[in-house]
Amino acid sequence: MRILHITVSVLLGLSLPSWAQLTAADCQPQAQGSAELKEIRPRYYTVTGTLRGFDPCHSSVEFKRPNSAQPAPLVLAVHGGGGIKDVHNISRALGNAGFATLIFDAYTMQGLPSRESVFWARSLTNESRQRMIWATVLGAYQWAITRNDIDASRIYLYGISNGATMVANLAAVVSPAHVKGAIAEGLTPVGLGLPNTLEVPLLAIFGKLDDFGSTNPSIMRWDLTEPCRFNIQAPSLPAGTSQTCSRTAPSGTMPSALQWLESVRSQGSVVQIEYIEQVAHCGFCMPLRLGRATWANGQTMGASLGASDAGRQALLQSMREFMQRNGL
């Protein structure tokens, strides 16, 4: 597998392998920004300022392609609350299966200082994480469809947790001429909301042991919900649940991920829902670990992560079968 790690050599004008096919324009973010962490209570933060776009030459970007005569289909893998660490293992598994892969860290790409994964996962509001992810994943998609070293007519989106929510939103605005399907593992309705319709088929995967983010031990990820005031409405996102359920429309409770999935399916969107045995949250992140933890906002919530070997294989098989049904 060829690996494109874009480094400072690009910026200095040093030579790159011919297959990289980069120009000077590739090494500029699509939009400049000035993101900053703002403490809203002790050790708990949101993000303020203008967000940057996607920069393919950022040090966190890993764009890998298999050695093959024909351009390979691409999986754009989008991390969740913990940053790029969330998608390293699944990106490797998909690369071994013959896909090109593109991953990046949305937080450090915004110019924020490097932190441990647990800081991003537990010390930021959902909406701030999702705003950063959205700013970069939308740009990453727009960059990917211009490449001639992948099969840009067979792109698949994958997202975990907050990344799954942003992939669901991206699935509402992409062109089916480029994207054949989207895979959302461990969706959350909390943050920027979920779209009203989808342009491409969506596979929603939940680990049967996924209690992540639930204050009630009896409520699993797919039934997780919160008051509407915990959502914000972001103008750049497609029309969705935050228009009727957000800080600007604060009464009531937002629909759970499962309720949203059933709603968009009833409107004609192609939606498949699967529950995988021996999988908690972020099945490819680590070996299965069940438990609860206290977040920086003081709430104690479910924090079960990972999967057994059999669970990971079942998760990957579900993804492959979905892709085979949708353009692979």
C-alpha positions as CSV (number, residue, x, y, z in Angstrom):
1,M,0.0,0.0,0.0
2,R,1.3,3.4,-0.9
3,I,1.0,6.0,1.9
4,L,0.7,9.7,1.3
5,H,2.1,11.4,4.5
6,I,2.2,15.1,3.5
7,T,4.9,16.9,5.5
8,V,6.8,20.1,5.7
9,S,8.7,19.1,2.6
10,V,5.7,20.1,0.5
11,L,5.7,23.6,2.0
12,L,9.4,23.9,1.4
13,G,9.0,23.0,-2.3
14,L,11.0,19.7,-2.1
15,S,10.2,17.0,-4.5
16,L,7.4,14.4,-3.9
17,P,6.8,11.1,-5.6
18,S,5.0,11.6,-8.9
19,W,2.0,9.7,-7.8
20,A,1.2,12.3,-5.1
21,Q,-0.1,14.6,-7.8
22,L,-0.1,17.6,-5.5
23,T,0.0,21.3,-6.5
24,A,0.8,24.3,-4.3
25,A,-3.0,24.9,-3.9
26,D,-3.3,21.5,-2.2
27,C,-1.3,22.7,0.7
28,Q,-3.7,25.5,1.7
29,P,-6.7,25.2,3.9
30,Q,-9.9,25.9,2.1
31,A,-10.7,28.6,4.7
32,Q,-8.6,30.3,7.3
33,G,-9.7,30.3,10.9
34,S,-9.1,31.4,14.5
35,A,-10.6,28.7,16.7
36,E,-10.1,28.9,20.5
37,L,-11.1,26.9,23.5
38,K,-13.5,28.8,25.8
39,E,-14.1,27.4,29.3
40,I,-17.8,27.5,30.1
41,R,-17.5,25.8,33.5
42,P,-14.4,24.4,35.4
43,R,-12.6,22.1,33.0
44,Y,-15.4,22.0,30.4
45,Y,-15.1,23.9,27.1
46,T,-16.7,25.0,23.9
47,V,-15.0,26.3,20.8
48,T,-15.2,29.9,19.6
49,G,-13.9,31.8,16.6
50,T,-13.9,31.1,12.8
51,L,-13.3,27.5,11.9
52,R,-10.8,26.4,9.2
53,G,-11.5,24.3,6.2
54,F,-9.8,21.0,5.2
55,D,-6.1,21.2,4.5
56,P,-4.8,18.0,2.7
57,C,-1.2,18.9,3.7
58,H,-1.9,19.1,7.4
59,S,0.3,16.7,9.4
60,S,-2.6,14.7,10.7
61,V,-3.8,13.7,7.2
62,E,-3.3,10.1,6.2
63,F,-4.3,9.4,2.6
64,K,-3.5,5.8,1.7
65,R,-4.0,3.9,-1.6
66,P,-3.5,0.3,-2.5
67,N,-1.0,-0.8,-5.1
68,S,-3.3,-1.7,-8.0
69,A,-3.7,-1.1,-11.7
70,Q,-7.1,0.6,-11.2
71,P,-8.0,3.4,-8.8
72,A,-9.5,2.0,-5.7
73,P,-12.8,3.0,-4.1
74,L,-12.3,5.4,-1.2
75,V,-13.5,5.3,2.4
76,L,-13.5,8.7,4.1
77,A,-13.4,7.8,7.8
78,V,-14.5,10.4,10.3
79,H,-13.4,10.3,13.9
80,G,-15.7,11.0,16.9
81,G,-15.1,12.8,20.2
82,G,-11.7,11.3,20.8
83,G,-10.0,12.5,17.7
84,I,-8.1,10.7,14.9
85,K,-7.2,7.8,17.3
86,D,-10.9,6.7,16.9
87,V,-10.4,5.7,13.2
88,H,-6.8,4.4,13.0
89,N,-7.7,0.7,13.4
90,I,-10.8,0.7,11.1
91,S,-8.9,2.6,8.5
92,R,-6.1,0.0,8.6
93,A,-8.7,-2.8,8.3
94,L,-10.4,-1.2,5.3
95,G,-7.0,-0.6,3.7
96,N,-6.1,-4.3,4.1
97,A,-9.4,-5.1,2.4
98,G,-8.4,-3.1,-0.7
99,F,-9.9,0.3,-0.2
100,A,-8.2,3.7,-0.4
101,T,-8.6,5.5,2.9
102,L,-8.6,9.2,4.0
103,I,-8.5,10.2,7.7
104,F,-7.6,13.4,9.6
105,D,-7.8,15.0,13.0
106,A,-10.4,17.8,12.9
107,Y,-9.3,19.3,16.2
108,T,-5.6,19.8,15.5
109,M,-6.5,20.9,12.0
110,Q,-8.3,23.8,13.6
111,G,-5.1,25.0,15.1
112,L,-6.0,23.9,18.7
113,P,-3.1,22.5,20.8
114,S,-2.7,18.8,20.9
115,R,-4.4,17.1,23.8
116,E,-5.0,13.5,25.0
117,S,-8.0,11.8,23.4
118,V,-9.9,11.7,26.7
119,F,-9.8,15.5,26.9
120,W,-11.5,15.9,23.5
121,A,-14.0,13.1,24.4
122,R,-15.0,14.3,27.8
123,S,-14.2,18.0,28.2
124,L,-15.9,19.6,25.2
125,T,-19.5,20.1,24.3
126,N,-20.9,17.9,21.6
127,E,-21.8,20.8,19.5
128,S,-18.3,22.2,19.5
129,R,-16.8,18.8,18.5
130,Q,-19.3,18.5,15.7
131,R,-18.7,22.0,14.4
132,M,-15.0,21.2,14.0
133,I,-15.6,17.9,12.4
134,W,-18.2,19.3,10.0
135,A,-15.9,22.1,8.9
136,T,-13.2,19.6,7.9
137,V,-15.2,16.6,6.7
138,L,-17.2,18.7,4.2
139,G,-13.9,20.0,2.8
140,A,-12.4,16.6,2.8
141,Y,-15.2,15.3,0.6
142,Q,-15.0,18.2,-1.7
143,W,-11.2,17.6,-2.1
144,A,-11.6,13.8,-2.6
145,I,-14.0,14.1,-5.5
146,T,-11.4,16.0,-7.5
147,R,-8.7,13.2,-7.2
148,N,-7.9,11.0,-10.2
149,D,-5.8,8.6,-8.1
150,I,-8.9,7.1,-6.5
151,D,-12.2,5.9,-7.9
152,A,-14.1,9.1,-7.2
153,S,-17.4,7.5,-8.4
154,R,-17.2,5.0,-5.5
155,I,-16.7,6.9,-2.3
156,Y,-18.1,5.6,1.0
157,L,-18.4,7.6,4.2
158,Y,-17.8,6.1,7.6
159,G,-18.2,7.9,10.9
160,I,-18.1,7.0,14.6
161,S,-20.1,8.7,17.4
162,N,-20.0,12.5,16.8
163,G,-18.4,11.6,13.4
164,A,-21.3,9.4,12.6
165,T,-23.7,12.3,13.2
166,M,-21.6,14.5,10.8
167,V,-21.5,11.7,8.2
168,A,-25.3,11.5,8.4
169,N,-25.4,15.2,7.7
170,L,-22.9,14.9,4.9
171,A,-25.1,12.1,3.4
172,A,-27.8,14.7,3.0
173,V,-25.7,17.0,0.7
174,V,-23.3,14.7,-1.3
175,S,-23.8,13.7,-4.9
176,P,-24.8,10.0,-5.5
177,A,-22.5,10.3,-8.6
178,H,-19.6,10.2,-6.1
179,V,-20.8,8.7,-2.9
180,K,-22.5,5.3,-2.9
181,G,-23.3,5.0,0.8
182,A,-22.7,6.2,4.3
183,I,-22.0,4.2,7.5
184,A,-22.8,5.7,10.9
185,E,-21.6,3.8,13.9
186,G,-23.0,4.9,17.3
187,L,-25.0,7.9,16.1
188,T,-25.9,10.7,18.6
189,P,-28.7,13.2,18.1
190,V,-27.1,15.6,20.5
191,G,-25.0,18.5,19.1
192,L,-26.0,19.9,15.7
193,G,-28.9,17.6,15.0
194,L,-29.6,15.2,12.2
195,P,-30.9,15.9,8.6
196,N,-34.5,15.6,7.4
197,T,-33.6,13.6,4.3
198,L,-30.6,11.6,2.8
199,E,-29.2,11.6,-0.7
200,V,-27.4,8.2,-0.4
201,P,-28.2,4.9,1.4
202,L,-27.2,4.9,5.1
203,L,-26.2,1.9,7.3
204,A,-26.6,2.7,11.0
205,I,-24.7,0.3,13.2
206,F,-25.0,0.1,17.0
207,G,-23.1,-2.3,19.3
208,K,-25.5,-4.1,21.5
209,L,-23.4,-3.2,24.5
210,D,-23.2,0.6,23.5
211,D,-24.2,2.7,26.6
212,F,-21.8,5.5,25.8
213,G,-23.0,8.9,27.0
214,S,-26.1,7.6,28.7
215,T,-26.7,8.8,32.3
216,N,-29.3,6.0,32.7
217,P,-27.7,2.5,32.7
218,S,-30.9,1.1,31.2
219,I,-30.9,3.4,28.2
220,M,-28.6,2.3,25.3
221,R,-27.1,4.5,22.6
222,W,-29.9,4.2,20.0
223,D,-32.5,5.4,22.5
224,L,-30.3,8.2,23.9
225,T,-32.0,11.7,24.0
226,E,-31.6,15.0,25.6
227,P,-33.6,18.3,26.0
228,C,-33.8,20.4,22.8
229,R,-31.7,23.1,24.4
230,F,-28.6,20.9,24.1
231,N,-28.7,21.3,20.3
232,I,-27.6,24.3,18.4
233,Q,-28.5,25.3,14.8
234,A,-25.5,25.6,12.5
235,P,-26.4,27.6,9.3
236,S,-24.0,25.5,7.1
237,L,-25.7,22.2,7.8
238,P,-28.6,20.7,5.8
239,A,-32.2,21.3,7.2
240,G,-32.8,18.9,10.1
241,T,-33.9,18.3,13.6
242,S,-32.0,21.3,15.1
243,Q,-34.4,23.7,13.3
244,T,-37.3,22.6,15.5
245,C,-35.3,21.3,18.5
246,S,-32.4,23.5,19.6
247,R,-31.5,26.5,21.8
248,T,-33.6,28.7,19.6
249,A,-36.5,26.2,19.9
250,P,-35.8,24.9,23.4
251,S,-39.0,23.2,24.5
252,G,-39.3,19.5,24.3
253,T,-36.9,16.6,23.8
254,M,-34.9,15.8,20.7
255,P,-35.7,12.5,18.9
256,S,-33.4,9.6,19.6
257,A,-31.1,8.2,16.9
258,L,-33.5,5.3,16.4
259,Q,-36.5,7.6,16.1
260,W,-34.7,9.8,13.6
261,L,-33.7,6.8,11.5
262,E,-37.3,5.5,11.4
263,S,-38.4,9.0,10.5
264,V,-36.1,9.5,7.5
265,R,-36.8,6.0,6.3
266,S,-40.6,6.8,6.4
267,Q,-39.8,9.8,4.2
268,G,-38.2,7.5,1.5
269,S,-34.5,7.6,2.5
270,V,-32.7,4.2,2.2
271,V,-31.8,3.3,5.8
272,Q,-30.5,0.0,7.2
273,I,-30.2,-0.5,11.0
274,E,-28.0,-3.3,12.5
275,Y,-27.2,-4.2,16.1
276,I,-23.9,-6.1,16.5
277,E,-23.2,-8.6,19.3
278,Q,-20.1,-8.2,21.5
279,V,-19.6,-4.6,20.4
280,A,-19.8,-1.5,22.6
281,H,-19.0,2.1,21.4
282,C,-16.3,2.5,18.8
283,G,-15.9,-1.2,18.1
284,F,-12.5,-0.9,16.4
285,C,-11.0,1.4,19.1
286,M,-9.9,-1.2,21.6
287,P,-10.6,-4.6,23.1
288,L,-14.0,-4.7,24.8
289,R,-14.2,-2.7,28.0
290,L,-17.4,-2.2,29.9
291,G,-17.9,0.5,32.4
292,R,-19.0,4.0,33.4
293,A,-17.0,7.3,33.8
294,T,-17.5,10.9,35.0
295,W,-17.2,13.6,32.4
296,A,-15.7,17.0,33.0
297,N,-19.3,18.5,33.3
298,G,-19.8,16.4,36.4
299,Q,-22.1,13.8,34.8
300,T,-21.5,10.1,35.3
301,M,-22.4,8.2,32.1
302,G,-21.9,4.9,30.3
303,A,-18.4,4.6,28.9
304,S,-18.3,1.1,27.4
305,L,-15.9,0.9,24.5
306,G,-14.5,-1.5,21.9
307,A,-15.4,-5.0,20.9
308,S,-14.4,-8.6,21.0
309,D,-12.5,-10.0,18.0
310,A,-15.7,-11.7,16.9
311,G,-17.6,-8.4,17.3
312,R,-15.1,-6.5,15.2
313,Q,-15.3,-9.1,12.4
314,A,-19.1,-9.0,12.4
315,L,-19.0,-5.2,12.3
316,L,-16.6,-5.2,9.3
317,Q,-18.6,-7.9,7.6
318,S,-21.8,-5.8,7.9
319,M,-20.0,-2.8,6.4
320,R,-18.6,-4.9,3.5
321,E,-22.0,-6.4,2.7
322,F,-23.6,-2.9,2.7
323,M,-21.0,-1.6,0.3
324,Q,-21.5,-4.6,-2.0
325,R,-25.2,-3.9,-2.2
326,N,-24.4,-0.2,-2.9
327,G,-22.0,0.1,-5.8
328,L,-18.9,-1.8,-4.7
